[in-house]
Amino acid sequence: MIRRLAIGIFTCCAVTCAMAQQVEKKATPVHTQHYNQLITMFENEPPITHRNYVMLGNSLTEFGGNWNKLLTGKDVGKFVNRGIMGDDAMGIYDRLYQILPYHPKKIFLMAGINDISHQLTADSVVVLVTKVIDKILAESPKTKLYLQSLLPINESFHRWKTMEGKTEEVYEVNCKLRQIAAARNIVYIDLFSLFTYPNTHIMRKELSLDGLHLLPPGYEIWSKALQPYIR
């Protein structure tokens, strides 16, 4: 399983690297061909049901691939991957129409890291993520929403110019997201602290491909952290 996951991650990250220069030149997100292809693919898949658990986010979620395999060891099951590379909070907000009308049982949301790369302040990032949270709560109140922390970054890779100097901002956003979760009585899942060096806010190098995306051991940590919430 690990070998297949690694191949998938490296394939996806090759696409990411090919687009990196274009992304860094933009002040606002661009809907790439890959993004539009996934939106179309989601439209053509069987509808989400009230039994499904939705993994909702950006490339970190997308590159997890088959979350059924990661979380249960089975190829098929109740988990649906709705991560899209490069997506930000408002991109996720705009595609909730593909999810909320079907009232899935659970949504595991991770959003905000790409918003940070757009040079937004921590407060601005949290405002945008909160819009996603509030829309889910309003339109699918019976869905159990889990807010996952952002993962740390490691700037020593020097791969993402738009993330330079953002290590502490990622931590700041997480602190604010934790407060939002408490105020709205939703579960906050702290993944951040599982990925950092002791007494730092820096991603452990052995867990990351490029300082942002994960290697298979990173996904093992993530999937293990979710186990208490999927039973």
C-alpha positions as a LaTeX table, in Angstrom:
\begin{tabular}{lrrr}
\hline
Residue & $x$ (\AA) & $y$ (\AA) & $z$ (\AA) \\
\hline
Met1 & 0.00 & 0.00 & 0.00 \\
Ile2 & 2.83 & 2.39 & 0.95 \\
Arg3 & 4.52 & 1.89 & $-2.41$ \\
Arg4 & 1.31 & 2.65 & $-4.33$ \\
Leu5 & 0.68 & 5.71 & $-2.19$ \\
Ala6 & 4.21 & 6.99 & $-2.78$ \\
Ile7 & 3.81 & 6.63 & $-6.56$ \\
Gly8 & 0.54 & 8.57 & $-6.41$ \\
Ile9 & 2.06 & 11.36 & $-4.33$ \\
Phe10 & 5.07 & 11.77 & $-6.58$ \\
Thr11 & 2.86 & 11.83 & $-9.69$ \\
Cys12 & 0.61 & 14.51 & $-8.23$ \\
Cys13 & 3.55 & 16.55 & $-6.97$ \\
Ala14 & 5.12 & 16.47 & $-10.42$ \\
Val15 & 2.02 & 18.27 & $-11.65$ \\
Thr16 & 2.29 & 20.67 & $-8.71$ \\
Cys17 & 5.89 & 21.53 & $-9.47$ \\
Ala18 & 5.08 & 22.10 & $-13.13$ \\
Met19 & 2.50 & 24.67 & $-12.09$ \\
Ala20 & 4.46 & 26.25 & $-9.24$ \\
Gln21 & 5.90 & 29.12 & $-11.26$ \\
Gln22 & 2.48 & 30.06 & $-12.59$ \\
Val23 & 0.91 & 29.95 & $-9.12$ \\
Glu24 & 3.63 & 32.11 & $-7.61$ \\
Lys25 & 2.99 & 34.86 & $-10.16$ \\
Lys26 & $-0.70$ & 35.09 & $-9.26$ \\
Ala27 & $-2.13$ & 37.15 & $-6.42$ \\
Thr28 & $-5.38$ & 35.21 & $-6.63$ \\
Pro29 & $-6.03$ & 31.50 & $-7.20$ \\
Val30 & $-6.45$ & 30.18 & $-10.72$ \\
His31 & $-8.75$ & 27.31 & $-11.62$ \\
Thr32 & $-6.36$ & 25.07 & $-13.50$ \\
Gln33 & $-7.25$ & 22.38 & $-15.98$ \\
His34 & $-6.64$ & 19.83 & $-13.25$ \\
Tyr35 & $-9.05$ & 21.68 & $-10.94$ \\
Asn36 & $-11.79$ & 21.78 & $-13.57$ \\
Gln37 & $-11.25$ & 18.15 & $-14.47$ \\
Leu38 & $-11.81$ & 17.10 & $-10.87$ \\
Ile39 & $-14.94$ & 19.22 & $-10.56$ \\
Thr40 & $-16.31$ & 17.45 & $-13.64$ \\
Met41 & $-15.23$ & 14.05 & $-12.33$ \\
Phe42 & $-17.01$ & 14.70 & $-9.02$ \\
Glu43 & $-20.16$ & 15.65 & $-10.94$ \\
Asn44 & $-20.10$ & 12.35 & $-12.81$ \\
Glu45 & $-19.45$ & 10.15 & $-9.79$ \\
Pro46 & $-22.30$ & 8.56 & $-7.83$ \\
Pro47 & $-23.84$ & 11.14 & $-5.49$ \\
Ile48 & $-22.56$ & 11.41 & $-1.95$ \\
Thr49 & $-24.96$ & 9.81 & 0.53 \\
His50 & $-25.86$ & 10.39 & 4.17 \\
Arg51 & $-23.59$ & 7.45 & 5.02 \\
Asn52 & $-20.46$ & 8.97 & 3.51 \\
Tyr53 & $-17.52$ & 10.57 & 5.27 \\
Val54 & $-16.09$ & 13.40 & 3.13 \\
Met55 & $-12.42$ & 14.35 & 3.22 \\
Leu56 & $-12.58$ & 17.99 & 2.12 \\
Gly57 & $-9.57$ & 20.15 & 1.36 \\
Asn58 & $-6.70$ & 20.92 & $-1.00$ \\
Ser59 & $-3.71$ & 19.01 & $-2.37$ \\
Leu60 & $-2.84$ & 17.52 & 1.01 \\
Thr61 & $-6.24$ & 15.84 & 1.05 \\
Glu62 & $-6.25$ & 15.01 & $-2.66$ \\
Phe63 & $-2.82$ & 13.37 & $-2.54$ \\
Gly64 & $-4.06$ & 11.06 & 0.21 \\
Gly65 & $-5.74$ & 9.23 & $-2.65$ \\
Asn66 & $-7.99$ & 6.43 & $-1.46$ \\
Trp67 & $-8.82$ & 7.42 & 2.11 \\
Asn68 & $-10.74$ & 4.16 & 2.54 \\
Lys69 & $-7.44$ & 2.34 & 2.07 \\
Leu70 & $-5.59$ & 4.71 & 4.38 \\
Leu71 & $-8.15$ & 4.62 & 7.16 \\
Thr72 & $-9.65$ & 1.16 & 6.97 \\
Gly73 & $-7.29$ & $-0.88$ & 4.81 \\
Lys74 & $-10.08$ & $-1.53$ & 2.28 \\
Asp75 & $-10.27$ & $-0.30$ & $-1.31$ \\
Val76 & $-13.90$ & 0.75 & $-1.06$ \\
Gly77 & $-16.03$ & 2.13 & 1.71 \\
Lys78 & $-17.67$ & 5.23 & 3.08 \\
Phe79 & $-14.83$ & 7.74 & 2.62 \\
Val80 & $-14.99$ & 10.17 & $-0.31$ \\
Asn81 & $-11.99$ & 12.28 & $-1.31$ \\
Arg82 & $-12.97$ & 15.84 & $-2.17$ \\
Gly83 & $-9.54$ & 17.42 & $-2.06$ \\
Ile84 & $-8.35$ & 19.52 & $-4.99$ \\
Met85 & $-4.78$ & 20.67 & $-5.50$ \\
Gly86 & $-4.39$ & 24.42 & $-5.15$ \\
Asp87 & $-7.81$ & 25.01 & $-3.62$ \\
Asp88 & $-8.36$ & 27.72 & $-1.04$ \\
Ala89 & $-11.19$ & 28.42 & 1.38 \\
Met90 & $-13.41$ & 30.23 & $-1.12$ \\
Gly91 & $-12.80$ & 27.56 & $-3.73$ \\
Ile92 & $-14.00$ & 24.97 & $-1.24$ \\
Tyr93 & $-16.94$ & 27.22 & $-0.31$ \\
Asp94 & $-17.97$ & 27.52 & $-3.97$ \\
Arg95 & $-18.05$ & 23.75 & $-4.50$ \\
Leu96 & $-20.01$ & 22.81 & $-1.39$ \\
Tyr97 & $-23.02$ & 22.51 & $-3.71$ \\
Gln98 & $-21.58$ & 19.12 & $-4.69$ \\
Ile99 & $-21.63$ & 17.95 & $-1.08$ \\
Leu100 & $-24.10$ & 19.61 & 1.29 \\
Pro101 & $-27.40$ & 18.82 & $-0.46$ \\
Tyr102 & $-26.65$ & 15.13 & 0.18 \\
His103 & $-26.05$ & 15.62 & 3.93 \\
Pro104 & $-23.05$ & 13.33 & 4.43 \\
Lys105 & $-22.63$ & 11.78 & 7.84 \\
Lys106 & $-19.25$ & 13.43 & 8.49 \\
Ile107 & $-17.00$ & 16.04 & 6.90 \\
Phe108 & $-13.30$ & 16.31 & 7.73 \\
Leu109 & $-12.29$ & 19.81 & 6.66 \\
Met110 & $-8.77$ & 21.14 & 6.16 \\
Ala111 & $-8.50$ & 24.59 & 4.60 \\
Gly112 & $-6.32$ & 27.68 & 4.78 \\
Ile113 & $-2.76$ & 26.82 & 3.75 \\
Asn114 & $-3.25$ & 28.11 & 0.20 \\
Asp115 & $-4.92$ & 31.23 & 1.55 \\
Ile116 & $-1.74$ & 31.88 & 3.55 \\
Ser117 & 0.25 & 31.56 & 0.32 \\
His118 & $-1.92$ & 34.36 & $-1.14$ \\
Gln119 & $-0.28$ & 36.70 & 1.37 \\
Leu120 & $-3.37$ & 37.09 & 3.55 \\
Thr121 & $-3.09$ & 37.83 & 7.25 \\
Ala122 & $-3.91$ & 35.13 & 9.77 \\
Asp123 & $-7.14$ & 36.93 & 10.66 \\
Ser124 & $-8.19$ & 37.11 & 7.01 \\
Val125 & $-7.49$ & 33.41 & 6.49 \\
Val126 & $-9.60$ & 32.51 & 9.52 \\
Val127 & $-12.49$ & 34.69 & 8.32 \\
Leu128 & $-12.54$ & 32.77 & 5.02 \\
Val129 & $-12.31$ & 29.35 & 6.62 \\
Thr130 & $-15.07$ & 30.35 & 9.02 \\
Lys131 & $-17.32$ & 31.10 & 6.06 \\
Val132 & $-16.88$ & 27.49 & 4.93 \\
Ile133 & $-17.58$ & 26.20 & 8.43 \\
Asp134 & $-20.72$ & 28.28 & 8.84 \\
Lys135 & $-22.09$ & 27.26 & 5.45 \\
Ile136 & $-21.68$ & 23.59 & 6.32 \\
Leu137 & $-23.34$ & 24.05 & 9.70 \\
Ala138 & $-26.23$ & 26.02 & 8.21 \\
Glu139 & $-26.97$ & 23.86 & 5.18 \\
Ser140 & $-26.23$ & 20.41 & 6.57 \\
Pro141 & $-26.76$ & 20.68 & 10.33 \\
Lys142 & $-26.94$ & 16.92 & 10.87 \\
Thr143 & $-23.51$ & 16.42 & 9.33 \\
Lys144 & $-20.80$ & 15.96 & 11.95 \\
Leu145 & $-18.10$ & 18.48 & 11.08 \\
Tyr146 & $-14.48$ & 17.98 & 12.12 \\
Leu147 & $-12.09$ & 20.90 & 11.68 \\
Gln148 & $-8.56$ & 19.66 & 11.10 \\
Ser149 & $-5.63$ & 21.93 & 11.87 \\
Leu150 & $-3.33$ & 23.07 & 9.12 \\
Leu151 & $-0.17$ & 21.04 & 8.84 \\
Pro152 & 3.18 & 22.74 & 9.52 \\
Ile153 & 5.60 & 23.66 & 6.77 \\
Asn154 & 9.38 & 23.39 & 6.46 \\
Glu155 & 10.96 & 26.33 & 4.68 \\
Ser156 & 14.40 & 24.72 & 4.50 \\
Phe157 & 13.34 & 22.95 & 1.29 \\
His158 & 13.14 & 26.36 & $-0.46$ \\
Arg159 & 10.46 & 25.06 & $-2.81$ \\
Trp160 & 7.57 & 27.48 & $-2.25$ \\
Lys161 & 8.38 & 31.18 & $-2.52$ \\
Thr162 & 4.83 & 32.14 & $-1.54$ \\
Met163 & 5.31 & 30.35 & 1.79 \\
Glu164 & 8.57 & 32.02 & 2.75 \\
Gly165 & 8.36 & 33.46 & 6.25 \\
Lys166 & 4.99 & 31.78 & 6.88 \\
Thr167 & 5.98 & 29.14 & 9.44 \\
Glu168 & 4.68 & 31.09 & 12.41 \\
Glu169 & 1.60 & 32.30 & 10.57 \\
Val170 & 0.51 & 28.70 & 10.05 \\
Tyr171 & 0.70 & 28.20 & 13.80 \\
Glu172 & $-1.19$ & 31.47 & 14.42 \\
Val173 & $-3.99$ & 30.45 & 12.07 \\
Asn174 & $-4.31$ & 27.14 & 13.89 \\
Cys175 & $-4.63$ & 28.88 & 17.25 \\
Lys176 & $-7.47$ & 30.99 & 15.87 \\
Leu177 & $-9.16$ & 28.02 & 14.18 \\
Arg178 & $-9.14$ & 26.17 & 17.48 \\
Gln179 & $-11.04$ & 29.10 & 19.01 \\
Ile180 & $-13.55$ & 29.11 & 16.15 \\
Ala181 & $-14.16$ & 25.39 & 16.62 \\
Ala182 & $-14.74$ & 25.84 & 20.35 \\
Ala183 & $-17.14$ & 28.75 & 19.75 \\
Arg184 & $-19.18$ & 26.66 & 17.31 \\
Asn185 & $-18.99$ & 23.47 & 19.34 \\
Ile186 & $-17.30$ & 21.46 & 16.62 \\
Val187 & $-14.42$ & 19.03 & 17.02 \\
Tyr188 & $-10.96$ & 20.43 & 16.36 \\
Ile189 & $-8.35$ & 17.84 & 15.40 \\
Asp190 & $-4.81$ & 18.95 & 16.16 \\
Leu191 & $-2.65$ & 17.36 & 13.48 \\
Phe192 & $-0.08$ & 20.17 & 13.57 \\
Ser193 & 1.70 & 19.09 & 16.73 \\
Leu194 & 2.10 & 15.53 & 15.42 \\
Phe195 & 4.24 & 16.72 & 12.52 \\
Thr196 & 6.63 & 19.19 & 14.16 \\
Tyr197 & 10.07 & 18.93 & 15.71 \\
Pro198 & 9.89 & 19.21 & 19.53 \\
Asn199 & 9.41 & 22.77 & 20.78 \\
Thr200 & 9.15 & 24.17 & 17.24 \\
His201 & 6.48 & 24.90 & 14.63 \\
Ile202 & 8.51 & 23.32 & 11.82 \\
Met203 & 7.47 & 20.27 & 9.81 \\
Arg204 & 9.72 & 17.28 & 10.42 \\
Lys205 & 11.76 & 16.87 & 7.27 \\
Glu206 & 11.36 & 13.12 & 7.04 \\
Leu207 & 7.58 & 13.51 & 6.71 \\
Ser208 & 7.57 & 15.91 & 3.78 \\
Leu209 & 8.36 & 15.72 & 0.09 \\
Asp210 & 8.95 & 19.43 & $-0.42$ \\
Gly211 & 8.30 & 21.25 & 2.84 \\
Leu212 & 4.55 & 21.31 & 2.24 \\
His213 & 3.29 & 18.00 & 0.85 \\
Leu214 & 3.55 & 14.69 & 2.66 \\
Leu215 & 5.48 & 11.50 & 2.18 \\
Pro216 & 3.79 & 8.17 & 3.07 \\
Pro217 & 4.91 & 8.30 & 6.73 \\
Gly218 & 3.10 & 11.63 & 7.03 \\
Tyr219 & $-0.12$ & 10.10 & 5.77 \\
Glu220 & 0.32 & 7.25 & 8.24 \\
Ile221 & 0.45 & 9.78 & 11.09 \\
Trp222 & $-2.59$ & 11.62 & 9.73 \\
Ser223 & $-4.66$ & 8.48 & 9.28 \\
Lys224 & $-3.77$ & 7.23 & 12.75 \\
Ala225 & $-4.85$ & 10.57 & 14.25 \\
Leu226 & $-8.27$ & 10.25 & 12.58 \\
Gln227 & $-8.99$ & 6.75 & 13.87 \\
Pro228 & $-10.87$ & 7.88 & 17.01 \\
Tyr229 & $-13.27$ & 9.91 & 14.84 \\
Ile230 & $-14.22$ & 7.32 & 12.24 \\
Arg231 & $-15.70$ & 4.62 & 14.43 \\
\hline
\end{tabular}
